[in-house]
Amino acid sequence: MTAENPRPAGTIDQIAKFQHPNYARGEFKGGEGFDLLLLDADNPEFAPREIDFYDTVIPRESEFVGLNLRTRLADYLNRHAEIQKNHGKKLEPRSVDFLSIGFIGILEERNRKALDSASEEVGKAKDIIIDMLPFPTYGVFCIDGRIKRLKVYGLVPGAAGFMHVPAGRVTDFKQGIGSELTLDTPSYYNGLLDKALATANTIVELRDAHRDCKAEGEKQILHTNLKGDGGLYENVVRVVQEIDATHEYVISMHHANKRVIGIVTSYDPDSNTLIMGLERQVVLEAGQAHGFTKYVLEDLADRNEIIDSARFIQEDSPIRSHFEAHQIDHFDWVDNFKHSLNLFWINMQAMRSEGLIDEIKAIVREVYNKNFDREQEAKAVGLLSDFIPDVCITEEEIEERAVLLAANAYSAFLTRHKNLERVRIPHDENITVLVEGENGPYKNYRSFAVNHKVKDDVAANTLLAVKIINGNLGWYGQDPEISDPTGVFQDDIESYKSVPKIGFCKEQVRDSTLDWDAIQQISWDDIPSAWMKMDSEGFANYVKTKFRKLDIQISDEFVEGVEELRDTFRRLYDSKDTRDLIEDGELVLLPTLADMNREIQTIIPFIPEGYIAEAA
């Protein structure tokens, strides 16, 4: 792909061979390698409608995006064009190319990663991860696109579950009596806890707090300059309060035999390293007195009160020698994912047998299980603590922390070993993804991941993600941090700023028996115009008719997945702000269903009511 010819190569004949009953070839205007896929107005099953998106072009079929999925995409973009027409707008040809090429690129990246994730190499890595971590491990990260479980810890879905919310704050925690937090029930988060604790007596909850959080800044959650530490201390305190509230919930609901181990870190995307131990009482007291500035954190690390994984990869660190002996050729979390992950954890397993984990365990043990006089420590910082006193941690917890620290330092070493200085990693997120757990990082289409299962927040968090992307584009006076990944606006950043923001919602259907080849044949062009107002039973009956027409077995999981997707888009359209954003053409979100391996299989065209045919 070049600036002169940004469209992928191909031939019309390749596409013309495919004959879909609901589509006819339209007038070809896009140049070689593209086709216009329009709804077949002569098919009596569907009501005729005017198409005003004649420049819609969809790249050739690829190994990761089949022609069925491409036809659904073309039709969905046509439907969005109808909305624009109703609002007196029409996209310029370059913007049309941007949307079609961009969405194909997104689908290709995501589906390639999904197929890699289902490979034997990744499966072997998952087995090693589960073997090395003493407890089932979960986490909460910010929507910050630079903070992904893979890059931070070498973790992947199926071996560790993570959710992304703005600033890493779980809004299911509410202010209780005084300054204490309590966990709302029922809620999405407590549902996750209950599910995890149903099969394990102890789980680990990784919580990250970072400085200068854009999500916090945009939502004005904190007065981030109070202590001169970019809001880090306040962020840590909030996370500690949420962990305390989680403990209270578990005790009240699961009794004394269940436990959640809260591990608080602060990840630095610029170095790919992290600090662990910020939840400790003496550390919190230092932060309360002085803030978690660079100098305070360095002093705490010097005094073995916190652990800074960056010190493990310094030239004089004995731990670094393990990493030097286990280099990985062509290591790349993005471009060489399954090879890198497989060798990463094979090497981690080897380094454990060579003593790496034991060396780091000794460091963890020194920090967490040291004996000290609490009263004297409080006097040293001039304060008495309001936090729960530190307690000694078990050997299993020490092992868990040591493995996580080793994995983070090894990842940092492999990604930075030629340049151990901090290198600023820009906020270059360019799409919004509504997904339960984002499986990044990705090369071209980097995302703010909005957890659409946190239903009450989905509209507000989507707006927040779009606002931050606009900031990345330089809308608010700063220099742009991103460029057009499609190449359409490669030399015209000012025009690129005004194109619609793109993204998708991915609802995963965890049913291994589904015949996705058959499901991909389903046309959803007769979705009732009142789909937002229908009750769940009525809409489920509509979905079930599709299975009966295909004469395939009805899947409850599939019906529930479509219903969940419908509910997400209903909430987006119920909110005036997000509905206006979509109807004004500032945001195009693709409603998709993915299989149990996270491969996107089809598109369900949920468009604001009144856009198409009457109810079937």
TORDRENTI-872382 format. One record per residue (C-alpha): residue in one letter; x, y, z. Coordinates in steps of 0.2 Angstrom, whole numbers, padded with zeros to 4 digits, always signed. Layout:
// residues N
aXYZ...
***
This chain:
// residues 616
m+0000+0000+0000t+0007+0017-0005a+0002+0035-0004e-0001+0035-0022n-0011+0019-0022p-0017+0016-0004r-0030+0003-0010p-0025-0015-0009a-0023-0024-0026g-0035-0036-0033t-0046-0040-0048i-0065-0037-0051d-0066-0055-0058q-0060-0062-0041i-0075-0054-0033a-0088-0057-0047k-0086-0075-0045f-0095-0074-0028q-0114-0074-0030h-0124-0070-0015p-0143-0071-0016n-0146-0054-0007y-0133-0044-0016a-0130-0038-0034r-0115-0030-0041g-0117-0011-0043e-0109+0001-0054f-0090+0000-0051k-0082+0016-0047g-0068+0012-0035g-0054+0006-0047e-0046-0011-0048g-0048-0022-0033f-0065-0015-0027d-0083-0019-0029l-0099-0010-0024l-0110-0022-0015l-0128-0016-0014l-0144-0023-0007d-0153-0032-0021a-0169-0022-0022d-0177-0035-0034n-0177-0048-0020p-0195-0049-0014e-0189-0053+0004f-0183-0036+0007a-0191-0019+0005p-0182-0008-0009r-0173+0007-0003e-0162+0021-0010i-0143+0019-0009d-0134+0035-0008f-0116+0028-0004y-0111+0024-0022d-0093+0026-0019t-0092+0013-0005v-0078+0001-0009i-0073-0014+0000p-0055-0022-0002r-0053-0039-0009e-0057-0055+0001s-0043-0059+0013e-0038-0074+0023f-0045-0065+0039v-0060-0056+0032g-0071-0067+0021l-0083-0061+0008n-0098-0064+0018l-0091-0052+0031r-0087-0039+0018t-0104-0039+0011r-0111-0036+0028l-0099-0022+0031a-0103-0014+0014d-0121-0014+0018y-0119-0007+0035l-0109+0008+0028n-0123+0011+0016r-0135+0012+0030h-0124+0025+0039a-0124+0034+0022e-0143+0035+0023i-0142+0042+0041q-0130+0056+0034k-0142+0059+0020n-0156+0062+0032h-0145+0074+0041g-0141+0084+0025k-0123+0077+0024k-0113+0067+0012l-0096+0060+0015e-0082+0065+0003p-0075+0051-0007r-0059+0051+0003s-0068+0049+0019v-0078+0034+0011d-0062+0026+0006f-0055+0029+0024l-0070+0020+0032s-0070+0005+0021i-0051+0002+0021g-0051+0006+0039f-0064-0006+0044i-0056-0020+0034g-0039-0016+0042i-0047-0017+0059l-0056-0034+0055e-0040-0041+0048e-0029-0036+0063r-0042-0043+0076n-0045-0059+0066r-0027-0062+0063k-0024-0061+0082a-0039-0072+0086l-0033-0086+0074d-0015-0084+0082s-0023-0085+0099a-0031-0102+0095s-0014-0109+0089e-0004-0123+0097e+0010-0111+0101v-0001-0100+0111g-0010-0114+0119k+0006-0121+0126a+0011-0103+0133k-0006-0103+0142d-0002-0119+0150i+0014-0113+0156i+0007-0097+0163i-0007-0106+0173d+0007-0118+0179m+0018-0104+0185l+0005-0092+0193p+0000-0100+0210f-0018-0092+0209p-0031-0088+0196t-0026-0070+0190y-0037-0056+0185g-0035-0037+0184v-0042-0020+0180f-0033-0008+0169c-0036+0009+0162i-0043+0011+0145d-0026+0018+0140g-0022+0009+0124r-0003+0008+0129i-0008-0003+0144k-0011-0021+0139r-0009-0037+0148l+0002-0044+0135k+0015-0030+0135v+0014-0028+0154y+0015-0046+0160g+0015-0057+0144l-0002-0063+0149v-0016-0067+0137p-0035-0071+0138g-0038-0089+0144a-0024-0087+0156a-0028-0071+0165g-0044-0061+0164f-0044-0042+0163m-0056-0028+0161h-0053-0010+0155v-0062+0005+0163p-0057+0024+0163a-0043+0027+0175g-0044+0009+0181r-0059+0015+0192v-0073+0002+0195t-0089+0013+0196d-0098-0002+0205f-0090+0005+0221k-0100+0018+0229q-0096+0030+0244g-0102+0022+0260i-0102+0029+0278g-0088+0042+0280s-0074+0039+0267e-0076+0021+0265l-0081+0013+0248t-0094-0002+0247l-0097-0013+0232d-0114-0012+0225t-0124-0028+0223p-0129-0034+0211s-0117-0027+0199y-0106-0032+0184y-0090-0032+0195n-0097-0042+0209g-0104-0054+0197l-0086-0057+0190l-0080-0059+0208d-0093-0072+0212k-0090-0082+0196a-0071-0082+0199l-0073-0087+0217a-0085-0101+0213t-0071-0112+0207a-0056-0105+0218n-0054-0101+0236t-0041-0087+0232i-0039-0076+0217v-0027-0062+0213e-0034-0045+0207l-0020-0034+0199r-0024-0016+0200d-0014-0003+0191a-0013+0016+0195h-0003+0027+0184r+0002+0046+0183d-0005+0059+0171c-0019+0048+0166k-0028+0056+0152a-0045+0047+0156e-0044+0055+0174g-0039+0072+0167e-0054+0072+0154k-0066+0066+0167q-0059+0078+0180i-0059+0064+0193l-0044+0071+0202h-0035+0087+0206t-0019+0080+0198n-0007+0094+0203l-0011+0094+0222k+0005+0084+0226g+0015+0087+0210d+0015+0068+0206g+0002+0068+0191g-0012+0062+0203l-0003+0045+0206y-0005+0046+0225e-0024+0050+0224n-0026+0036+0211v-0017+0023+0222v-0028+0028+0237r-0044+0025+0227v-0037+0008+0221v-0033+0003+0239q-0050+0008+0245e-0058-0002+0231i-0047-0017+0236d-0053-0015+0254a-0071-0014+0249t-0068-0030+0239h-0062-0039+0254e-0077-0034+0264y-0088-0040+0251v-0080-0057+0250i-0080-0059+0268s-0099-0055+0269m-0104-0065+0254h-0091-0080+0254h-0086-0081+0272a-0068-0083+0278n-0063-0097+0267k-0062-0086+0251r-0049-0072+0248v-0045-0059+0235i-0026-0054+0235g-0025-0036+0229i-0009-0031+0221v-0006-0013+0217t+0006-0007+0204s+0010+0008+0194y+0015+0004+0176d+0026+0016+0166p+0022+0014+0147d+0038+0023+0142s+0049+0010+0150n+0037-0005+0150t+0042-0007+0169l+0031-0006+0184i+0032-0002+0203m+0025-0014+0215g+0021-0011+0234l+0012+0005+0233e-0002-0002+0244r+0009-0004+0259q+0005+0006+0274v+0022+0014+0276v+0022+0018+0257l+0005+0026+0258e+0010+0037+0272a+0025+0043+0262g+0014+0047+0248q+0002+0056+0259a+0016+0067+0266h+0025+0070+0250g+0016+0063+0235f+0023+0049+0224t+0035+0060+0215k+0050+0053+0205y+0061+0057+0220v+0050+0049+0233l+0048+0033+0223e+0067+0032+0221d+0070+0034+0239l+0057+0021+0243a+0065+0009+0231d+0082+0013+0239r+0075+0008+0256n+0067-0008+0249e+0049-0002+0253i+0044-0004+0235i+0050-0014+0220d+0054-0006+0204s+0056-0019+0190a+0066-0006+0180r+0081-0010+0192f+0080-0028+0186i+0086-0024+0169q+0100-0012+0174e+0117-0016+0168d+0123-0020+0186s+0108-0031+0190p+0111-0050+0193i+0094-0053+0187r+0098-0046+0170s+0110-0060+0167h+0095-0072+0166f+0087-0061+0152e+0103-0059+0142a+0105-0078+0142h+0087-0080+0135q+0086-0068+0121i+0072-0071+0108d+0076-0068+0090h+0063-0057+0080f+0054-0054+0097d+0039-0043+0094w+0022-0043+0104v+0013-0036+0089d+0021-0042+0072n+0027-0059+0079f+0014-0063+0092k+0012-0082+0094h+0031-0085+0091s+0036-0072+0104l+0023-0078+0117n+0028-0096+0115l+0046-0093+0117f+0043-0080+0131w+0035-0092+0142i+0046-0107+0138n+0061-0096+0143m+0051-0090+0159q+0049-0109+0163a+0068-0112+0160m+0073-0097+0170r+0063-0103+0185s+0073-0119+0185e+0089-0108+0184g+0084-0099+0200l+0077-0082+0193i+0060-0083+0202d+0069-0088+0219e+0080-0073+0217i+0065-0061+0215k+0056-0070+0229a+0070-0065+0241i+0067-0047+0236v+0048-0048+0238r+0050-0057+0255e+0062-0043+0260v+0050-0029+0256y+0034-0037+0262n+0039-0048+0277k+0052-0036+0285n+0049-0033+0303f+0048-0015+0308d+0041-0004+0322r+0025+0003+0315e+0024+0017+0328q+0042+0022+0324e+0039+0021+0305a+0024+0033+0307k+0034+0045+0317a+0047+0045+0303v+0035+0052+0291g+0026+0063+0304l+0009+0055+0302l-0001+0041+0309s-0009+0029+0297d-0027+0028+0292f-0024+0012+0282i-0024-0006+0287p-0007-0011+0294d+0004-0022+0283v+0004-0040+0287c+0016-0054+0282i+0011-0062+0266t+0011-0081+0262e+0024-0090+0252e+0012-0093+0238e+0008-0074+0237i+0027-0071+0236e+0028-0083+0222e+0014-0074+0212r+0022-0057+0214a+0039-0064+0209v+0032-0072+0193l+0023-0056+0188l+0038-0045+0192a+0050-0057+0182a+0038-0057+0167n+0036-0038+0167a+0055-0036+0168y+0058-0049+0155s+0045-0041+0143a+0054-0024+0146f+0071-0031+0143l+0066-0039+0126t+0057-0023+0120r+0070-0011+0126h+0087-0020+0129k+0095-0010+0115n+0090+0006+0123l+0087+0006+0142e+0082+0024+0143r+0064+0029+0144v+0057+0032+0127r+0041+0042+0127i+0027+0031+0120p+0013+0043+0113h-0005+0042+0116d-0008+0036+0098e-0025+0027+0100n-0035+0030+0084i-0051+0019+0087t-0064+0015+0100v-0068-0003+0104l-0082-0009+0115v-0076-0025+0121e-0076-0036+0137g-0057-0038+0136e-0046-0031+0123n-0033-0043+0116g-0020-0030+0110p-0008-0022+0107y-0011-0020+0088k+0000-0012+0075n-0011+0000+0065y-0028+0002+0074r-0024+0005+0092s-0039+0007+0103f-0047+0014+0119a-0055-0001+0125v-0072+0002+0133n-0080-0012+0143h-0098-0013+0136k-0103-0024+0150v-0102-0010+0162k-0119-0005+0155d-0123+0011+0164d-0106+0019+0159v-0105+0013+0141a-0112+0029+0133a-0101+0041+0144n-0086+0030+0142t-0088+0029+0123l-0089+0048+0123l-0074+0049+0133a-0064+0038+0121v-0069+0049+0106k-0064+0064+0115i-0047+0058+0119i-0044+0052+0101n-0049+0069+0096g-0035+0076+0108n-0023+0063+0100l-0027+0071+0083g-0023+0088+0089w-0040+0095+0091y-0037+0105+0106g-0021+0114+0101q-0008+0101+0105d+0003+0093+0091p-0005+0077+0083e+0000+0061+0090i-0007+0050+0077s-0008+0048+0058d-0020+0040+0046p-0017+0021+0046t-0026+0019+0030g-0014+0030+0020v-0029+0040+0012f-0025+0056+0022q-0007+0052+0024d-0001+0069+0019d-0016+0079+0024i-0018+0079+0043e-0030+0093+0044s-0043+0084+0033y-0039+0068+0043k-0045+0077+0059s-0062+0079+0052v-0066+0061+0046p-0078+0050+0057k-0070+0041+0071i-0071+0023+0069g-0073+0008+0080f-0083-0008+0084c-0092-0017+0097k-0087-0035+0099e-0099-0047+0108q-0092-0064+0110v-0103-0080+0109r-0095-0094+0118d-0103-0109+0110s-0091-0121+0101t-0105-0130+0092l-0110-0115+0081d-0110-0117+0062w-0103-0100+0059d-0102-0103+0040a-0121-0105+0040i-0124-0090+0052q-0113-0079+0040q-0126-0082+0027i-0140-0074+0037s-0146-0057+0031w-0152-0045+0044d-0159-0033+0032d-0177-0036+0040i-0173-0031+0057p-0189-0023+0064s-0188-0004+0064a-0194-0004+0082w-0180-0015+0087m-0175-0004+0102k-0193-0005+0109m-0195-0023+0108d-0195-0034+0123s-0181-0047+0125e-0193-0062+0121g-0200-0053+0105f-0183-0050+0098a-0177-0067+0103n-0191-0074+0093y-0186-0064+0078v-0168-0070+0079k-0174-0088+0081t-0183-0087+0064k-0166-0085+0056f-0161-0102+0062r-0177-0110+0057k-0175-0103+0039l-0157-0110+0038d-0163-0127+0046i-0149-0127+0059q-0150-0129+0078i-0155-0114+0088s-0141-0109+0100d-0147-0100+0116e-0129-0093+0118f-0131-0085+0100v-0148-0078+0104e-0141-0071+0121g-0126-0063+0112v-0137-0054+0099e-0148-0048+0113e-0132-0041+0123l-0126-0033+0107r-0144-0025+0105d-0144-0019+0123t-0127-0010+0120f-0132-0001+0105r-0149+0003+0113r-0140+0012+0127l-0129+0021+0115y-0144+0027+0105d-0154+0031+0121s-0140+0043+0126k-0143+0059+0116d-0124+0063+0116t-0119+0047+0108r-0134+0046+0097d-0130+0063+0090l-0112+0058+0088i-0117+0043+0077e-0131+0052+0068d-0120+0067+0064g-0107+0056+0056e-0093+0059+0069l-0093+0041+0075v-0096+0025+0065l-0097+0009+0077l-0098-0008+0069p-0109-0020+0079t-0101-0037+0078l-0102-0055+0085a-0086-0065+0088d-0084-0084+0091m-0077-0092+0106n-0059-0088+0100r-0063-0070+0098e-0063-0070+0079i-0076-0058+0072q-0089-0068+0061t-0103-0057+0057i-0111-0040+0058i-0129-0036+0066p-0134-0019+0058f-0141-0010+0073i-0145+0007+0067p-0157+0020+0075e-0175+0015+0073g-0185+0021+0058y-0170+0018+0046i-0176+0003+0036a-0191-0009+0033e-0206-0012+0044a-0206-0026+0056a-0205-0044+0049
***
